Amino acid sequence: MIYGVFSDVHSNVEAFDVVLDYFKDLGVDGYICCGDLVGYGPQPNEVVERVRALSNAYVICGNHDLAAIGRLEVEWFNPYARAAALWTRERLSEASRGYLGGLAAKLEADGFTLAHGTPRRPPEEYLLSSAQFRANIELVRRWPLFVGHSHMPLCFRVRKDAKGGVESLLLEASQTVEAARGPDGGRAPTAFNPGSVGQPRDQDSRACCAVFDSEELTFRIARLEYDVAAVQSKIREAGLPEFLALRLAFGQ
Ligand code: ZN
């Protein structure tokens, strides 16, 4: 099976439509979404509608989705995220609210696991270091693990050559990585992060997503140009913080 993998769309329809077209052209068999459909951006309901319409999709919620439906306090959010969360809360339709409310923060599927941040603390913890990856290994039964949250395309995997060693990779456009395998050829601990569709933070402003081949266990990153200026205009028209428009152009 070929899966289109994406995360952190953050109410950015311009970026999401380009990503969905890319997956459609590839003829993917299904989708893996690691959460944060809404927050930051100007079109939350439109993004939720598009995700709901996907068939064979594994979808979890992120911290911004929970904040938008009032299930997570926004006090610890930075001022921009907090303003956007409250703005989103007022504008979500009943249908969007119901859909987001029905999503789990962690999901075990047939042959892989999803968690927005980490399996240990799904909505909050960022998976950014080898030590964190190691600390979460015991909590996963089905590899690979797919995460989002950091808005960075990353791979963590146990090394073949050194006992207990973990490799961490920041992935570039078109880079393909393979999940780790044990001595018997079985699946070994590996985490993949497809980066962020709607608000990349690795100094590359292009939308980020990935393609996962569940037989070959390969994960390939794609970077796609989209109309950043159009989203910036919508953010300004919506009265959302100016910084949320500016950061999209820098990929930060
Ligand atoms: Zn996010």
Boltz pocket constraint, residues with backbone or C-beta under 6 A from the ligand:
constraints:
  - pocket:
      binder: B
      contacts: [[A, 8], [A, 10], [A, 35], [A, 36], [A, 62], [A, 64], [A, 149], [A, 150], [A, 151]]
      max_distance: 6.0
